[in-house]
Amino acid sequence: MLHSQVLATVRSHDGGWTAEVPESWAQGRTIFGGLQAALAVRAMRDLVPQTVPLRVLQASFIAPIAPGPVRIEASVLRRGKSVTQVEARILDQQQTACLVFAVFGEARPSVLDIRPPRHGLPPAEAATPFVYVEGVAPAFTQNVAMRWLGGVNIFRGAKEPRTGIYVGFRDDPYAGPGALGEAQIIGYADIVPTPGLSMLKQPTMASSLTWTLELLTDDFGPAREGLWLMDTEVTAGRHGYLNQSATLWSPEGEAVALSRQSVVVFA
């Protein structure tokens, strides 16, 4: 089932929402985190008009969510003149397993227009493609495209905790504006493994604890077909916890989102 098809299973039901997630979107014992967040935002979009852009997303991954039917609950915390703040919970066995907070904000007049400089990107074709191996790689990676541009693959004893990886879904390259477009961006920003794993020499597990994603634009137009570059760096790591920052670059070299994650690593 494609990314867009999973999102299309979201239905309003009994005061909340339900969705159906197949095993092919598993990440270890749980559902791929980027898909969890995208499903939550999809439910939120029934409460917030499509014309109001998503600005900030914060997620806490509390417990594993097994693939299969999932239930989502969402509510508006505050609706102001320009900004609407919404909370969503994904439940597993009637317990909150993923908590998502999102800020949607209409464009406002401002004298400030500060944008990160454009980034000259090497062609994605020059990067090393990821090859999915069933039973070795997380199941959800069969649905994604990855090309390693900078840094080295996981468990190769890298000296620096930084990677540059082109990402995309094995899906329509352009999903259109609105909920599905932002859902793709959310997914892109969570595909890559932590660069901390590249520094290790033996396979081990890692898991995201919290995630903040700031969207710098709501323009996901047709000119942005193709793979997107996720530039990720672990800025600190100690006692089994990693802190990492990342920037998602469009195929044209424009910064589209800023990501910050806290990750636990079992090594």
N, C-alpha and C positions, 0 to 999 in steps of 0.2 A: 504494500500500500504506500503510495506516494505521500510526501509531506502535506501537500494540499488536500489529499483525500482524507487523511487523518483529521485535519482541521474541519473538514466538511461534515464530520460525524457529530460535531457539537450540536446538541439539541437542548432547548429549554424543557425542563421536566421537574414537576413537583417542587416548585419554588427555587430551583437551582438549574444546573445544567449537567448533562451527561455527555461522555465521549467514549469512543471505542479505540483502544490503542493496541495494535498487534505486537506479537513477540519480536518482529523485525525491527522495532524501535526501542528495544531494551538496551540499557547500558549497565551491564552487570545485573544486579538484582532489581534495578529500578528502571523507570522510563527515562530516556534521554532528557537531561535537564532543560535544554533549549526548547524541547517540545512541551515539557511541563509548563514553562513560562508562557509559551505561545498559546497554549490551550486556555490558560487563565486569562490572558489578554483578549482572546477571542470571546470568552464569556463576558468580559467587561464591556466589549463593544456593543452588547445589547443594552447597556446602560449609558453609554457615552456616544454621541453622534460621530460618524465616520469623519466628519469635517474637522473635528478637533484632534490635532496631532498628539501622538504619544511622545512625551518628553523624557520621562525617567521611569525606569523599572527597577524594583528591588525585590529579590527573591531569597527566601531562606529554605534550604532543602533539609527538612527535619527528619524524615524517615523514608525508606524505600517505598516506591509505588509500583506494584506489580503490573505488567501489561494486562490488558483486558478492559472491562468497563470501569470507568472512573467517574466520580461525581465532583462537580465544581460548585462552590457557593461564592457569590460575589455581592458586594454592597457598596454604595456610594458613601464615603465618609464625609465629604463636603463638596458642594458645588458652588463655586464662587463666580464672579463676573467673567473671569478669563480661565481660571484653573479648576479642574475637577480632580479630586483625589479618590481613588477606588482601591478596595481591598478584595482579594480573592483567595480562597482556600481550596486546595485539591485534597480530597478525603480518601483515606484508605481504611477500610474497616471502621468507618464512622469517626476516625481520628484524623486531625490535620497533619498531613504529611508534607505539604508544600504550601508556604505562605507567600503571597505575591502582593506587593503594593505598587501602584502605578500612578503617575501624574500625567494628566492630559491637559494641554494648554493651548488656547487660541493665540495666534500671532498678535502681538501688541506693538504699538508705535514705540520706537526707540531710536536714539541718536547713535547707539552703539551697534557696530557690525564687525565682530571679531571672528575671524575664521582661521583655522589651522592652514598653513601653507600647503599647496598641492604637493603631492609626493610623486616623483618619477618612478614608475614601477617597471621592473624587468618583465618581459612577456611571460605569461603563465606557462607557456609551452616549454620554457627553459627550465622549469622546476621539476623535481622528481615526483612522479605520481605515486599516490598511495594505492596499494593493492590489498583488497579485502580478502582475508583468509578466515573462512568459517571456523568457529571454535577457538580462534586465537584473538582476533580483533573483536571489540564490542559489536553486538548485532546491528545497532543503528548505523554503523559506518558503512554497511552495504548500500545505504540510501544516500550517501554523500560522496562528493568529489573532493579530494585533497591533493595538493601538490606542494611539496616541501621546497621552499625557496631559500630560506636562511636557517642556520642551525642544523642539527642532525636529528634523525628519527629517535624515537624513544628507546631507552635502555642501551645507549651507545657510549656512555661515559663522556658526554660533552663537557667542556670546561666552562661554558657560559650558559646561564639559564634563560636563553632567549631564542625564539623561533619566529620565522616568517612563513606562513602557510596560506596558500590560496585555497579558498573553500567555496563550496556550492552544494546544492542538492541535485540528485539525479531526478530532476523534475523539470517543469517548465522553467527556462532561465529567467523569465520575467513574470511575476505573479500579479502585476497590476497594483494600483494604489489602494489605500485603505487597510483594512484588517489583515488581509492576506499578505500584502506587501510588507507591513511591519512585522508580521509573523515570520517571514523569511529572514529579515534582518536579525530578529531575536535568535533564530536558529543558527544563522551563520556565526554569530558572535560567541556561541558556546560549543562549536564543533571541535575545536582543537584541543589536544591533551595539554596538560600543564607542562611547560618547559622543564620543570623540575624532574620529570620522568626521563628526559633526555640525558640528564647528568648521571643517572643510575646505570649500573651495568647488569643488574638482574631484574627480571620482571617483578613488579609489585603493583599494588592498587593505590589509587588516589580518588578522592571524592570531593566535589564542591560543597562547601558549607553555606556560604552566602554569596550573592552576586548582585552587583549594581551595574545597570546599563543606561547610559545617557545617549539619547539620539540627538544628533546635531542637525538633522534635516528631516523633512517628511516627504522629500522629493525622490521617489523611487521610480523614476521614469524609464521609458524604453531604451534610452541611451545607456543604461547601466546593465545591459545584458552581459553575461560572462562571469568568470570567477572573481571573488573578492579577496583581498589580502588581509589576514589577521596577523598583526605584529604584536607578539606577546612576550612579556618579560617578567620573571619572578624578581621582585624588588627586595624581598626579605624572606627568610625561611629558617625556622628554628623549632625544636621540640616537636617535630612532626606536623607543623603547620606552615603553609606557604602563603605569601601575599603577592598577588600578581596584578599587573596592569596591562591593558591591550588597547589597540586602536584598530578599528575596522575601516579599511580603505576600499572605495569603489574602484571598478576597473579603470576609471579615468583619473585615479589618484587623489580623490577627494575624501577627506576624513568624514565618515558618516556616523560613527558611534564610538564612544569611549566605554571601556569595560574595566571593572575592578572586581576581583574574586578573592575569597579566602578558601583555601584548599587544604584538606588533610591528606597526608601521604603516609603510607604504612611502611616506611623504611627510614 
